[in-house]
Amino acid sequence: MKKLITTLVIITVFAVAASAQKFAFVDTKYILNNIPSYKAAMEEIEKTSSRYQSEIEKMYDELEKLYKNYQAEKVLLSSDMQKQREDDIIARERKIKELQKKYFGQSGELFKKQQELIKPIQDQVFEAVSDIAKDENYSFIYDIASGVQMLYTNPKLDKSDDVLMKLGYK
């Protein structure tokens, strides 16, 4: 797959060069890392993630203690009491997994927080890139942060700093 993408990029570059269209590239990772609000958003997301992870780990520790206590007392319990304890352990484990999904799932709270904090910044960057492409008549602007490999890039074509300046950053 990687060779296919590289081949397609090379073919595109040659096709662009042959038709005399202008192209440039940006490094969105570099751009985002030079935007203070992005750094602050990432720190907030990391703190939230750590807080959620600590909460989950604490609950798993409590569950493990509960299970060890059950194992130690199992021989002294009636079959009804054993069943009740087992059901309690299973219910707690389900609750923890549901909370994990609520926090870290595909549409969980952490994902929503990322969308809330980072997406607006990414949208601003995309808009700045689009403006530069239109203003300077670029047919293509590649993002080298996304894994597109180029064998050679002329630093004069790097528009990452232009995007930062358009956004009001040094």
C-alpha positions in Angstrom: 0.0 0.0 0.0 2.8 2.4 0.9 4.5 1.7 -2.5 1.3 2.4 -4.3 0.9 5.7 -2.5 4.5 6.6 -3.2 4.1 5.7 -6.9 0.9 7.7 -7.2 2.6 10.7 -5.6 5.5 10.4 -8.0 3.2 10.1 -11.0 1.2 13.1 -9.8 4.3 15.2 -9.4 5.4 14.3 -12.9 2.0 15.0 -14.3 1.9 18.3 -12.5 5.3 19.3 -13.7 4.4 18.3 -17.3 1.3 20.5 -17.2 3.2 23.4 -15.6 0.9 23.6 -12.6 2.3 24.9 -9.3 2.6 22.8 -6.3 3.9 23.2 -2.7 3.9 21.3 0.5 3.2 22.0 4.2 4.0 20.1 7.4 0.8 20.3 9.4 2.6 18.7 12.4 5.1 21.5 12.4 2.3 24.1 12.0 0.2 22.7 14.8 3.2 22.4 17.1 3.8 26.1 16.6 0.3 27.2 17.6 0.1 27.9 21.3 -3.7 27.1 21.5 -3.0 23.7 20.0 -0.4 22.9 22.6 -2.7 24.0 25.3 -5.5 21.9 23.9 -3.3 18.9 23.7 -2.2 19.4 27.3 -5.8 19.6 28.4 -6.7 16.5 26.5 -3.7 14.7 28.0 -4.8 15.7 31.5 -8.3 14.6 30.9 -7.1 11.3 29.5 -4.8 10.7 32.5 -7.7 11.6 34.9 -10.0 9.1 33.1 -7.2 6.4 33.1 -6.5 6.9 36.8 -10.2 6.5 37.6 -10.4 3.3 35.5 -7.2 1.8 37.1 -8.5 2.6 40.6 -11.8 0.8 39.8 -9.9 -2.2 38.4 -7.7 -2.3 41.6 -10.8 -2.3 43.7 -12.3 -5.1 41.6 -9.1 -7.2 41.9 -9.2 -6.8 45.7 -12.9 -7.8 45.7 -12.1 -10.9 43.6 -9.1 -11.9 45.8 -11.3 -11.5 48.9 -14.0 -13.7 47.2 -11.4 -16.3 46.4 -10.2 -16.4 50.0 -13.7 -16.6 51.5 -15.2 -18.8 48.8 -14.9 -22.0 50.8 -16.8 -20.5 53.7 -19.7 -19.2 51.6 -22.9 -20.9 50.8 -23.6 -21.5 47.1 -26.2 -18.7 47.1 -23.6 -16.3 48.6 -21.0 -17.5 46.1 -23.4 -16.8 43.2 -24.3 -13.4 44.7 -20.6 -12.4 45.0 -19.8 -13.7 41.5 -22.7 -11.7 40.1 -21.5 -8.6 41.9 -17.9 -9.0 40.6 -19.3 -9.5 37.0 -21.6 -6.5 37.3 -18.7 -4.3 38.6 -16.5 -5.4 35.7 -19.2 -4.6 33.2 -19.6 -1.2 34.8 -15.9 -0.5 34.5 -15.9 -1.6 30.8 -18.9 0.6 30.1 -17.1 3.5 31.7 -14.0 2.8 29.7 -16.1 2.9 26.5 -17.8 6.1 27.7 -14.5 7.8 28.2 -12.3 6.2 25.5 -14.7 4.8 22.9 -15.1 5.9 19.3 -17.6 8.6 20.3 -16.5 8.8 23.9 -15.9 11.9 26.0 -12.2 12.1 25.1 -13.0 12.0 21.4 -15.6 14.7 21.9 -13.1 16.8 23.8 -10.6 16.4 21.0 -13.2 17.5 18.5 -14.2 20.4 20.6 -10.6 21.7 21.2 -8.6 20.6 18.2 -10.9 20.5 15.2 -11.4 24.3 15.2 -7.7 24.8 15.1 -7.3 22.2 12.3 -10.1 23.9 10.4 -8.2 27.3 10.7 -5.1 25.7 9.3 -6.9 24.1 6.4 -8.6 27.4 5.6 -5.2 29.2 5.7 -3.7 26.5 3.4 -6.6 26.9 1.0 -6.2 30.7 1.0 -2.5 30.4 0.2 -3.2 27.9 -2.5 -5.8 30.3 -4.1 -3.7 33.5 -3.6 -0.6 32.0 -5.1 -2.2 29.8 -7.7 -1.1 26.4 -6.4 -2.8 23.4 -8.0 -1.7 21.1 -5.3 -0.4 21.5 -1.7 0.9 18.3 -0.1 1.0 17.6 3.6 4.3 15.9 4.4 3.1 15.2 7.9 0.5 12.7 6.7 3.1 10.2 5.5 3.3 11.1 1.8 6.9 10.4 0.9 8.7 12.6 -1.4 12.2 11.8 -2.5 13.2 15.5 -2.7 11.5 18.6 -1.6 12.7 22.1 -2.4 12.6 24.1 0.8 11.4 27.1 -1.2 8.1 25.3 -1.8 7.5 24.7 1.9 4.5 26.9 2.8 4.3 25.8 6.4 5.7 29.2 7.7 3.3 31.1 5.4 0.4 29.2 6.9 1.6 30.1 10.4 2.0 33.8 9.4 -1.5 33.8 7.9 -2.8 32.5 11.2 -1.0 35.2 13.0 1.9 33.2 14.5 5.6 33.7 14.0 
